[in-house]
Structures are given as structure tokens and as C-alpha cells.
Amino acid sequence: MTIERPVSAYDAGSTRVIVVSGEIDVLYVDVLRDVFDEAIQRAPAELVVDLADLAFIESMGLGVLITSYRRAERSGITVRLARPSPFVRKLLQGMGMLPHFRVDEDWRPASG
């Protein structure tokens, strides 16, 4: 049986795209952090975090998302949260955090 990682990343021109899907719990917090760290080290012009298929994220994972977003912005990288799932949108709204993020509802992955 193959277990898919809920976090992956790829380049689309000068943009680094991080796709977060499924459930981010304690088992995947370090994976999420590592993918963000690697993306920030690459210093792309833009970082898009695709959250369309994220069903659940626990508090530690949310902390990684918030901290990494801020670190990337401080490094001069434009960051967008793309298509946050209803769960993520409701969570960020409930915490009063949604206005602090650049959200792009219309972003679509490049078709290959």
C-alpha cells in the first residue's frame, strides 16, 4: 500500500507552488515545515499555497502555515493562499486571521 504525502511542491516559472491536501496532523507537520523551508530558501518571486483540497489542519500545522507565510513575506517573497477549502476559510475567519493573508480564489494550477 502506498501512502501519498499530503504536501508537495513544484515550480511554475518564477513561482513555487506548494500543494497541501488531505489532512495535516502531527504526522505531517514536519513535512509541511520542510517543504516551506525549502521553498523559502529557493527565494522564488512568488509562492502560491494551494489549499483547495485541504480537508483538515491541526493547530501545529496551522502554526507552520502562518509562521512560514510571514517568513516568506519578510524575505521579499509574494505569498498567496490559493483556493482555500471551505474548512480552511472557516478556520481562518473564525480566528480572525483571514484578512492577514493574500487570498486568490481564482488561481488555477497550470495544465500540463
N, CA and C of each residue as an Amber inpcrd file, in Angstrom:
protein
   336
   0.8380000  -1.1760000   0.0000000   0.0000000   0.0000000   0.0000000
   0.8860000   1.2440000   0.0000000   0.5830000   2.1900000  -0.8810000
   1.3280000   3.4350000  -0.9710000   0.5580000   4.5410000  -0.2660000
   1.2420000   5.2610000   0.5940000   0.6250000   6.3880000   1.2860000
   1.1060000   7.6630000   0.6180000   0.1520000   8.4550000   0.1350000
   0.5070000   9.7140000  -0.5060000   0.7750000  10.7750000   0.5330000
   1.8310000  11.5510000   0.2800000   2.1250000  12.6840000   1.1500000
   1.1290000  13.7980000   0.8480000   0.5880000  14.4310000   1.8710000
  -0.3780000  15.4990000   1.6400000   0.2630000  16.8370000   1.2860000
   1.5850000  16.8690000   1.1440000   2.2810000  18.1100000   0.8170000
   3.2490000  17.8340000  -0.3280000   3.1540000  18.6420000  -1.3720000
   4.0900000  18.5350000  -2.4890000   4.3750000  19.9390000  -3.0070000
   5.3870000  20.0490000  -3.8420000   5.7510000  21.3600000  -4.3760000
   6.3060000  21.1990000  -5.7830000   6.1250000  22.2340000  -6.5730000
   6.6780000  22.2570000  -7.9230000   6.8750000  23.7020000  -8.3510000
   7.6620000  23.8850000  -9.4160000   7.9120000  25.2170000  -9.9580000
   7.0280000  25.4510000 -11.1750000   6.5270000  26.6740000 -11.2750000
   5.7640000  27.1270000 -12.4360000   6.3500000  28.4770000 -12.8220000
   7.3920000  28.4480000 -13.6320000   8.1130000  29.6780000 -13.9630000
   8.8310000  30.1920000 -12.7300000   8.6180000  31.4660000 -12.3900000
   9.2670000  32.0560000 -11.2110000   8.4440000  31.8780000  -9.9430000
   7.4170000  31.0460000 -10.0230000   6.5390000  30.7820000  -8.8770000
   6.7980000  29.3790000  -8.3450000   6.9060000  29.2710000  -7.0340000
   6.9700000  27.9650000  -6.3750000   5.5710000  27.6910000  -5.8570000
   5.0170000  26.5370000  -6.1910000   3.6640000  26.1600000  -5.7680000
   3.7800000  25.0470000  -4.7440000   3.1450000  25.2540000  -3.6000000
   3.0450000  24.2160000  -2.5720000   1.5880000  23.7680000  -2.5440000
   1.3740000  22.4860000  -2.7240000   0.0280000  21.9210000  -2.7060000
  -0.1380000  21.1790000  -1.3850000  -1.1570000  21.5980000  -0.6240000
  -1.4370000  20.9670000   0.6690000  -2.8310000  20.3600000   0.5610000
  -2.9310000  19.0570000   0.7720000  -4.2190000  18.3910000   0.5900000
  -4.4500000  17.3660000   1.6950000  -5.6480000  16.8470000   1.7250000
  -5.9660000  15.8240000   2.7180000  -5.9840000  16.3790000   4.1190000
  -5.2430000  15.7350000   5.0010000  -5.2180000  16.1230000   6.4130000
  -3.7870000  16.3600000   6.8710000  -3.5730000  17.4960000   7.5120000
  -2.2750000  17.8010000   8.1070000  -2.4330000  17.6580000   9.6120000
  -1.9170000  16.5570000  10.1190000  -1.9470000  16.3200000  11.5570000
  -0.5010000  16.2070000  12.0480000  -0.3260000  15.7320000  13.2460000
   1.0030000  15.6690000  13.8500000   1.9910000  14.8590000  13.0020000
   1.5110000  13.9110000  12.2270000   2.3930000  13.0900000  11.3940000
   3.0140000  13.8700000  10.2390000   2.3690000  14.9500000   9.8080000
   2.8300000  15.6640000   8.6230000   3.2680000  17.0970000   8.8800000
   3.2730000  17.5330000  10.1250000   3.6860000  18.9080000  10.4370000
   5.1370000  19.1500000  10.0070000   6.0180000  18.2130000  10.2900000
   7.4220000  18.3850000   9.9150000   7.5950000  18.3950000   8.3980000
   6.8190000  17.5860000   7.6960000   6.8660000  17.5770000   6.2330000
   6.4430000  18.9460000   5.7050000   5.3590000  19.4940000   6.2440000
   4.8780000  20.8140000   5.8330000   5.9510000  21.8700000   6.0770000
   6.5620000  21.8340000   7.2530000   7.6150000  22.7940000   7.5990000
   8.8010000  22.6640000   6.6370000   9.2070000  21.4360000   6.3530000
  10.3450000  21.2070000   5.4630000  10.0740000  21.7250000   4.0480000
   8.8700000  21.5140000   3.5530000   8.5300000  21.9780000   2.2040000
   8.5250000  23.5070000   2.1590000   7.9820000  24.1400000   3.1890000
   8.0250000  25.6060000   3.2500000   9.4670000  26.1090000   3.3610000
  10.2730000  25.4870000   4.2180000  11.6710000  25.9080000   4.3870000
  12.4150000  25.8370000   3.0580000  12.2400000  24.7340000   2.3510000
  12.9080000  24.5560000   1.0600000  12.4320000  25.6130000   0.0590000
  11.1470000  25.8950000   0.0460000  10.6070000  26.9000000  -0.8840000
  11.1600000  28.2880000  -0.5760000  11.2350000  28.6420000   0.6860000
  11.7460000  29.9620000   1.0750000  13.2270000  30.0680000   0.7420000
  13.9820000  29.0030000   0.9400000  15.4110000  29.0060000   0.5990000
  15.6350000  29.2050000  -0.8960000  14.7300000  28.7240000  -1.7210000
  14.8330000  28.9060000  -3.1760000  14.6260000  30.3640000  -3.5780000
  13.9660000  31.1370000  -2.7070000  13.6930000  32.5560000  -2.9330000
  12.9950000  32.8260000  -4.2690000  11.8520000  32.1900000  -4.5100000
  11.1270000  32.4750000  -5.7440000  10.5150000  33.8740000  -5.6880000
  10.1260000  34.4070000  -6.8250000   9.4530000  35.7080000  -6.8410000
   8.1090000  35.5980000  -6.1230000   7.4850000  34.4390000  -6.2740000
   6.1560000  34.2440000  -5.6960000   6.0260000  32.8250000  -5.1630000
   5.2580000  32.6970000  -4.1020000   4.9530000  31.4110000  -3.5050000
   3.4330000  31.2930000  -3.4310000   2.8940000  30.2780000  -4.0710000
   1.4500000  30.0200000  -4.0400000   1.2270000  28.7640000  -3.2150000
   0.3330000  28.8620000  -2.2420000  -0.0010000  27.7160000  -1.3980000
  -1.4160000  27.2930000  -1.7610000  -1.5240000  26.1910000  -2.4950000
  -2.8070000  25.6960000  -2.9860000  -3.4730000  24.8670000  -1.8890000
  -4.5770000  25.3880000  -1.3700000  -5.2790000  24.7500000  -0.2470000
  -6.6450000  24.2030000  -0.6490000  -6.8860000  24.0580000  -1.9390000
  -8.2060000  23.6500000  -2.4290000  -8.6530000  22.2980000  -1.8820000
  -7.7210000  21.3930000  -1.6870000  -8.0750000  20.0330000  -1.2600000
  -7.6590000  19.7180000   0.1720000  -7.4430000  20.7610000   0.9630000
  -7.0860000  20.5520000   2.3690000  -8.3630000  20.3750000   3.1880000
  -8.5480000  19.1830000   3.7340000  -9.7600000  18.8570000   4.4840000
  -9.6380000  19.1800000   5.9670000  -8.4010000  19.1310000   6.5000000
  -8.2000000  19.3190000   7.9310000  -6.7550000  19.7360000   8.1710000
  -6.5800000  20.6570000   9.1150000  -5.2330000  21.0190000   9.5570000
  -5.3000000  21.2870000  11.0530000  -4.4630000  20.5980000  11.8190000
  -4.4800000  20.7950000  13.2580000  -3.7110000  22.0720000  13.6140000
  -3.7420000  22.4410000  14.8710000  -3.1680000  23.7160000  15.3090000
  -1.6780000  23.8350000  15.0090000  -0.9220000  22.7550000  15.1740000
   0.5180000  22.8280000  14.8820000   0.7650000  23.0870000  13.3980000
  -0.0160000  22.4630000  12.5480000   0.1010000  22.6800000  11.1110000
  -0.2940000  24.0970000  10.7350000  -1.3270000  24.5990000  11.3750000
  -1.7500000  25.9790000  11.1280000  -0.6590000  26.9530000  11.5640000
   0.0000000  26.6400000  12.6640000   1.1100000  27.4690000  13.1270000
   2.2420000  27.4990000  12.1140000   2.5430000  26.3580000  11.5000000
   3.5790000  26.2880000  10.4660000   3.1590000  27.1300000   9.2640000
   1.9040000  27.0350000   8.8680000   1.4000000  27.8160000   7.7360000
   1.5490000  29.3120000   7.9930000   1.1080000  29.7650000   9.1550000
   1.1570000  31.1950000   9.4990000   2.6020000  31.6820000   9.6060000
   3.4320000  30.9510000  10.3310000   4.8270000  31.3490000  10.5170000
   5.5830000  31.3620000   9.1920000   5.3690000  30.3500000   8.3620000
   6.0580000  30.2700000   7.0740000   5.6050000  31.3770000   6.1420000
   4.3240000  31.6950000   6.1520000   3.7900000  32.7900000   5.3350000
   4.5010000  34.0910000   5.7110000   4.5710000  34.3520000   6.9850000
   5.2200000  35.5880000   7.4580000   6.7080000  35.6070000   7.1250000
   7.3960000  34.4830000   7.3170000   8.8250000  34.4100000   6.9930000
   9.0830000  34.6780000   5.5190000   8.2630000  34.0920000   4.6610000
   8.4210000  34.2980000   3.2220000   8.1910000  35.7620000   2.8600000
   7.1530000  36.3540000   3.4090000   6.8620000  37.7760000   3.1350000
   8.0270000  38.6530000   3.6050000   8.5730000  38.3720000   4.7830000
   9.7210000  39.1510000   5.2840000  10.9490000  38.9770000   4.3890000
  11.0160000  37.8560000   3.6910000  12.1370000  37.5990000   2.7850000
  11.9240000  38.2270000   1.4090000  10.8100000  38.9340000   1.2480000
  10.5320000  39.6000000  -0.0210000   9.7960000  38.7380000  -1.0330000
   9.2900000  37.6040000  -0.6050000   8.5430000  36.7050000  -1.4900000
   7.0570000  37.0350000  -1.3790000   6.4120000  37.2380000  -2.5120000
   4.9620000  37.4420000  -2.5230000   4.2980000  36.0890000  -2.3040000
   3.4110000  36.0140000  -1.3270000   2.7660000  34.7500000  -0.9920000
   1.2580000  34.8910000  -1.1680000   0.6570000  33.8810000  -1.7820000
  -0.8030000  33.8400000  -1.9320000  -1.3220000  32.4960000  -1.4630000
  -2.4290000  32.5250000  -0.7370000  -3.1510000  31.3010000  -0.4160000
  -4.1640000  31.1210000  -1.5360000  -4.0510000  30.0370000  -2.2720000
  -4.9190000  29.8040000  -3.4180000  -6.0660000  28.8770000  -3.0630000
  -7.2430000  29.3030000  -3.3930000  -8.4580000  28.4850000  -3.3020000
  -8.6100000  27.7580000  -1.9670000  -8.5450000  28.4770000  -0.8440000
  -8.6690000  27.7570000   0.4300000  -9.9910000  26.9790000   0.4960000
  -9.9030000  25.7530000   0.9570000 -11.0960000  24.9140000   1.0860000
 -12.0600000  25.5680000   2.0690000 -13.3270000  25.1860000   2.0290000
 -14.2910000  25.7490000   2.9850000 -13.8350000  25.5790000   4.4330000
 -13.2330000  24.4310000   4.7510000 -12.7400000  24.1990000   6.1150000
 -11.6860000  25.2380000   6.4940000 -10.7020000  25.4400000   5.6070000
  -9.6100000  26.3750000   5.8910000 -10.1380000  27.8000000   5.9900000
 -10.9990000  28.1700000   5.0610000 -11.5780000  29.5280000   5.0730000
 -12.3190000  29.7770000   6.3890000 -13.1460000  28.8300000   6.7970000
 -13.9100000  28.9780000   8.0370000 -12.9810000  29.0580000   9.2500000
 -11.9460000  28.2380000   9.2580000 -10.9800000  28.2310000  10.3550000
 -10.2710000  29.5800000  10.4520000  -9.7650000  30.0830000   9.3330000
  -9.0490000  31.3630000   9.3390000  -9.9750000  32.5280000   9.6680000
 -11.2090000  32.4780000   9.1800000 -12.1830000  33.5260000   9.5200000
 -12.4870000  33.5000000  11.0100000 -12.7130000  32.3150000  11.5390000
 -13.0340000  32.1750000  12.9550000 -11.9290000  32.6730000  13.8650000
 -10.6970000  32.5570000  13.4080000  -9.5490000  33.0190000  14.1920000
  -9.2460000  34.5000000  13.9450000  -9.9650000  35.1020000  13.0010000
  -9.6920000  36.4990000  12.6560000  -8.4280000  36.6670000  11.8430000
  -7.9330000  35.5940000  11.2470000  -6.6640000  35.6220000  10.5130000
  -6.8310000  35.8690000   9.0130000  -8.0120000  35.5990000   8.4630000
  -8.1900000  35.6680000   7.0130000  -7.7710000  37.0150000   6.4200000
  -8.0980000  38.1570000   7.0570000  -7.6850000  39.4390000   6.4760000
  -6.1660000  39.6400000   6.4190000  -5.4110000  38.8280000   7.1300000
  -3.9580000  38.9710000   7.1620000  -3.2560000  38.2130000   6.0380000
  -4.0270000  37.4880000   5.2420000  -3.4680000  36.6960000   4.1490000
  -3.9070000  37.2660000   2.8030000  -3.0470000  37.1150000   1.8120000
  -3.3950000  37.4260000   0.4220000  -4.0440000  36.1530000  -0.1160000
  -5.3470000  36.2120000  -0.4050000  -6.0990000  35.0350000  -0.8450000
  -6.4820000  35.2050000  -2.3120000  -6.2870000  34.1520000  -3.0810000
  -6.6180000  34.1660000  -4.5020000  -7.5760000  33.0100000  -4.7950000
  -8.8340000  33.3520000  -4.9220000  -9.8620000  32.3280000  -5.2000000
  -9.8250000  31.8300000  -6.6460000  -9.2490000  32.6340000  -7.5410000
  -9.3030000  32.3230000  -8.9730000  -8.0670000  31.6050000  -9.4920000
  -7.0430000  31.4440000  -8.6690000  -5.8140000  30.7990000  -9.1270000
  -6.1060000  29.3660000  -9.5630000  -5.4900000  28.9530000 -10.6340000
  -5.6150000  27.5820000 -11.1090000  -4.2300000  27.0450000 -11.4350000
  -3.9820000  25.7760000 -11.1420000  -2.6850000  25.2010000 -11.4990000
  -2.5320000  25.1670000 -13.0130000  -1.2930000  25.3040000 -13.4650000
  -1.0290000  25.2420000 -14.9050000  -1.3540000  23.8520000 -15.3930000
  -2.0170000  23.7710000 -16.5140000  -2.3320000  22.4510000 -17.0750000
  -1.1270000  21.9580000 -17.8600000  -0.8330000  20.7200000 -17.6600000
   0.3610000  20.1670000 -18.2770000   0.0520000  19.2130000 -19.2810000
